[in-house]
Amino acid sequence: MVRRWMLVGLLVLLAGCDSGGKVNPAPAPADPLAQVRAAAAKTAGVPAHLTLSVPNVEVAGDTDPVGRTLALTVTTGTGSETIESKVRVVGDDAWMTLGKTYLPNLDPTKFIWFPTSDFAAASLLHLGDTFDPAGIKGLSAAMTTATRTGEGVYAGKLDFTVASPGVSRGLLPVTAEQLERHGGLSQSVPYEASVDPQGYLTALTVTLPTFASTARFSAFAKPVAIGKPGATEVVEVPDALRRFLSR
């Protein structure tokens, strides 16, 4: 009898392990909305490669929320009429190139320095949370519904009015006035999300009446090497210009 109970206990122990002897991961939340939010939190918490796109704007780069680094290339325009600017953040220091400017004696290919705390509105992207450039923390918190429409695919609605302050919006409108210019829809905004078998959010599309914004994520938890620009890559500018760009 003792041997029988020992055998039962061994089988129970083995059932909790895979063939390599590792404990199986905890199951994902059963509720679709909880699943999408958990996937967004998982993606937002690790280094990743990301792309963002809206009509005539493409963004690509890497972010590391743990190491507090970010490097993005922002391309605007179409065809031969494109402008490329760069964003780089290392800890409490941020830099941006303008790509193009009509200001005299200012090389638009050189980086301009900003304190990271003042950088939210400096670039084309809204970076309220600098190391979450797609804004998936705030957007996932604003999600009000979710329906599983396929394997790892979800659709639902989000409410911009409940988004927490201090979050990023990426390429989406930030203020009520900006939302009004893009159809006035702030509640029941449609979204589609994709989650991979490892539980990472791999894509999020938010659709406004006038355009859609799509973010894609990959290369999760892989090392990201992002350094400060060299001295010759940085241009000094008056504080007044820095404040103007940060408004």
N, C-alpha and C positions, 0 to 999 in steps of 0.2 A: 504493500500500500504506500509506504514512504517513497519507494522508487517511482511509483506511478505519479505521485504529486510532484516529485522532482522533475519528471519528464514533462508534465503539463506546464510547470513554471518555465522550463527551458524553451518550450515551443512558444509561449507567450512572449518571452524576451526576444526570440528570433523574429517574431512577427513584426516587431517594432523596428527592425533593421532591414536595410537593403542587402543585396548580395555582397556589397563591399564592407558590410559591418557598420555602416553609418545609420544613425537614426533618421527615419523619414521626416521630412519637414512637416511643420504643422499645416493642416489643410487651410486653404484660403477661405475667407468669410463666405457664407452661403448667399448673403444678400448681395444682389448685383451692385447697388450703390456703394456698399462697403467694400466690395471687390475692387471697383475702380479707384476709390479713394486710397485703399491700401496700396494699389499698384503705383499711384501717383506719388505717395509718400516714399515708397521704395526707390523709385527712379530719382526723386529729388534728393535722396540722401547719399548718393554715390557719384563718383566721377562718371561722365558719359559724354558721348559725341551727340550733337544735336543739330537739327536744321529747322528753320522757321521760314514760312513762305506766305505771302499775300500777293495779290497782283502787283507786278513790277518791283517787288522786293524779295530778295533771297538772303537768308542768313545761315551761316554754317560755322561751327566751331566746337570747342570743348569747354566743359565746366567741371570744377572739382569743389563741391561744397565743403568737403572735409579740409582740404588744403587751402581753401579760400582763394582759388584762382579761376580766371575766365579768359578765354581768347576767342573772339568772334570776327568774322569778315562779313560786312554788310554790303550787298550789291543792289543798287537801285537803277531803274531804267530797263530798257529792252534793246536787243540787238547791239549795234555799235554805239548807241548812246547810253552807256552805263557808267556809273560812278561807284568806286569801291572805297569804302572806309573800313577802319579796323578799330576794334575795342579790345583792350587788355586790362585785366584787373589782377593785382597781386596784393592780397591782404587789404590794408587800408589805403592803398594807392591805386588810382585808375588812370588810364590814358585813352585817348581817342584821336584818330586822324579824321580830318574833315573830308578828304577825298577830292573836294573841289571847293573853291572859295573865290569870292570877288574882292576880298580884303587884300590890300597891297602889302607886300613884304611878309607874307605869311605862306610858307610852303605847306600845301594841303596834304602832303604825304608824310609830314612829321607829326609825331604824337604830341598832344597837349595834355598836361597833367591835371588831375582833379583829385580832391579827397574822395574816397569811395563813398563817404556819407553824403556828399553833395552831387553824386553822379546819376541819380535816378532818372532825370529827364534830359541829360546832356546829349545822349545819342538818339538815333531814330527809334531804338527800342526803349520801352519803359522798364527800368530796372530798379523797382522799389526794393526788391530782394535781389541783390546783385548776382548771387550765385544760383539763382533760379530764373534764368533769362526768359524761359517760356511761360513763367507764371503758373506752373502746375499746382503749386501749393494753394494759392488763392483760388484758382479755378476749381480745383477739386472740392475745396470747402464750400464753394458757391453752387455746387451741383445739388439739385433738389430731387431728381429722379434718375433712374438708370434701368434699362431693360437689356437683357442678354439676347442679342440678335443672331449670334453664331458663336463658333468656337473662338473664344478670346476676343469677341467683338461686342461692343455695348453702344447703346444710343440712349440719350436722355436730354434733360433740360437743366440749365443753370440760371442763377439769378445774380446778376452783377451787383444788385443793391445790398446783398448780404456778404460780399467779399470783404475780408478783413483789410484794414488800412496797413500800409507798409509792405504790400505784396507787389510782385511784378505783373504787368499785363502783356509783356512782349510786344507784339505788333498790333494788339487790340486796343480800342479806345479806352482811355483812362477815366475821363470825367463825364459827367452827365451831359455836358454840352457836346462833347465829341460823339457820344452815343447818339445824341439827337441828330447830328449831321449824318449818321450812318443808319438812319431808319427809325431811330427812337426806341429800339427794342432793348430793354435792360433786364426784363424778367422773361422766363420761359424761352431762353436762348438755346437753340438746338446744338448738341455736340455729338460727336462720335469718338469712341476711344477703342484702342486695341491694346491687349495685354498678352504677353508671351507666356509660355508654359512655366517660366521661372518666376512669374508674378510681377514683372516689370511693365510699366506703361511704355509702350513703344510708339504710339501715335495718338494725337489728340487734334481733332478738327472742330473749331467753333465757327458757326455760320450765322452771320449777321445779315440783315436784308440787302446790304450793298456789297458784301464780300465775305469770303471765308478765310480763316487763318489756320494753317496746319503746322503742327510741331511733330517732329519725329526724333526718336532717341535710339541709340545703339551703343555698342562697346561699353557695356556697363561694368563698373568697378575695376576698370583697367587704369594703369598709371597714366597720369596726365602731366606732361612737362611744360610748364608755362613760366617764363621768366620776365623780368622787367625789361623794357626797351633800353638799349644802350644810350649813352649820353648824346651821341651824334644823331640819334633818331628822334630826339625830343626837342621841341622848340619852346622857348619862353614866351609867354603872352601876358599882357596886363591882367590884373585881377578882375577888372571891369568886363573884359571879354569872357573870362572864365565864368563869371556870374551870369552874363548874358546867355551863354550857351547852356547853363545849368537851370534856366528858368523853366 
